[in-house]
Amino acid sequence: MKIIDFLDKEAILTDLKSVDKKGVIDELVTPIAGIAGVKHEDLVRVLIERERLGSTGIGGGVGIPHGKFKGLKSLVLGFGLSRTGVEFESMDGRPTHLFFLLITPENSTGLHLKLLARISRILKNESYKQGLLNAADRDEVIRIIKEEDEDF
């Protein structure tokens, strides 16, 4: 399973403007809602409800907001980069810069968990994270993710 197989170029945002959790989720959902053909506010609601269970800010500058959405046909993945960092209630209390947003169909728990694990695993690689943090645009993000996907 490769991350790049699920990541739509239009869902890569390399200059997030939001300064808080709700704003980042709202920003990340904008292209995803169009790609998935679902209502923006419905996706935001699902993600905010998931955040109430516990923050998806996993630490080390990384957040992986995720949720399951009834009626979704297939998994949708987005990426966001905040150059300034966002207070995302991260486990380590530090600002979050890199975001992978994952929305899966309600009944696809296995796929959901596999992709979450894969994203978490590759983001433990500091040079990979640094590359994403310094990515200038969508094309560079895609190149970096493809290279890392090849190594796994």
C-alpha positions in Angstrom: 0.0 0.0 0.0 1.4 3.3 -1.1 0.4 6.7 0.2 0.8 8.3 -3.2 -1.9 5.9 -4.6 -4.5 7.7 -2.5 -3.2 11.3 -2.5 -4.9 13.6 -5.1 -2.7 16.4 -6.2 -5.5 18.9 -5.7 -5.7 17.9 -2.0 -2.1 19.0 -1.4 -2.0 22.4 0.3 1.6 23.7 0.9 0.7 27.0 2.5 -2.0 26.6 5.2 -3.1 29.9 6.6 -5.1 28.8 9.6 -3.8 29.3 13.1 -6.0 26.8 15.0 -7.2 23.2 14.8 -10.7 24.0 13.5 -9.3 26.3 10.8 -6.8 23.8 9.6 -9.4 21.0 9.4 -11.7 23.4 7.5 -8.9 24.3 5.1 -7.8 20.7 4.5 -11.4 19.6 3.9 -12.1 22.1 1.1 -10.4 20.2 -1.7 -11.3 16.8 -0.2 -15.1 17.6 -0.2 -14.9 18.4 -3.9 -12.9 15.3 -4.7 -15.2 13.0 -2.7 -18.4 14.7 -3.8 -19.6 15.3 -0.2 -20.7 18.4 1.7 -17.8 20.3 3.3 -19.6 20.9 6.6 -20.5 17.2 6.9 -16.8 16.2 6.6 -15.7 19.0 9.1 -18.3 17.7 11.6 -17.0 14.1 11.3 -13.4 15.2 11.9 -14.2 17.6 14.8 -16.2 14.8 16.5 -13.2 12.5 16.1 -10.9 15.2 17.6 -13.2 15.3 20.7 -12.3 11.7 21.4 -8.6 12.7 21.5 -6.3 14.8 19.4 -4.8 13.4 16.2 -1.8 15.6 16.8 0.7 12.8 17.2 3.7 14.9 18.1 6.9 15.7 16.3 5.1 18.4 14.3 2.7 15.9 12.8 -1.1 15.7 12.8 -3.2 13.0 11.1 -6.8 14.1 11.4 -9.0 11.2 10.3 -12.5 9.9 10.3 -15.0 7.5 8.7 -17.7 8.9 6.5 -21.0 7.1 5.7 -21.7 6.9 2.0 -18.2 7.6 0.9 -17.2 5.5 -2.1 -13.4 5.3 -1.5 -10.7 6.5 0.8 -9.6 10.1 0.3 -6.3 11.5 1.5 -5.1 15.1 1.7 -1.8 16.8 2.8 -1.2 20.2 4.3 1.8 22.1 5.3 1.7 25.0 7.9 5.0 26.9 7.6 4.3 28.7 10.9 2.9 25.8 12.9 -0.5 25.4 14.5 -1.6 24.7 18.0 -3.2 21.3 17.4 -3.3 19.9 20.9 -0.4 17.7 20.0 0.8 15.0 22.4 4.1 16.8 22.9 2.5 20.2 23.2 4.6 21.6 20.3 3.2 23.3 17.1 2.0 21.0 14.3 3.3 21.7 10.7 2.6 18.6 8.7 -0.9 17.2 8.2 -2.3 14.2 6.5 -6.1 14.2 6.4 -7.6 10.8 5.9 -11.3 10.1 5.3 -12.4 6.5 4.7 -15.8 4.9 4.0 -17.6 3.9 7.2 -17.0 0.1 6.7 -13.4 0.1 5.7 -11.6 -0.2 9.1 -8.8 -2.4 7.8 -7.8 0.0 5.1 -8.2 3.0 7.4 -5.8 1.5 10.0 -3.3 0.3 7.4 -2.9 3.7 5.9 -2.8 5.4 9.3 0.0 3.1 10.4 1.9 3.6 7.1 1.7 7.4 7.4 2.8 7.3 11.1 5.7 4.9 10.3 7.2 7.0 7.5 6.8 10.2 9.4 9.2 8.9 12.0 12.0 9.4 9.4 13.4 12.9 10.3 14.9 13.6 6.9 11.6 12.7 5.2 9.8 15.1 7.5 12.3 17.8 6.9 11.9 17.4 3.2 8.2 17.8 3.5 8.6 20.8 5.7 10.8 22.5 3.1 8.7 21.5 0.1 8.1 24.5 -2.2 5.0 23.2 -3.9 2.7 20.3 -4.7 5.0 18.7 -7.2 7.8 18.6 -4.6 5.5 17.1 -2.0 4.5 14.4 -4.5 8.2 13.7 -5.4 9.2 13.4 -1.7 6.3 11.0 -0.9 6.9 8.9 -4.0 10.6 8.5 -3.0 9.7 7.5 0.5 7.0 5.1 -0.7 9.6 3.3 -2.8 11.7 2.7 0.3 8.9 0.8 2.1 
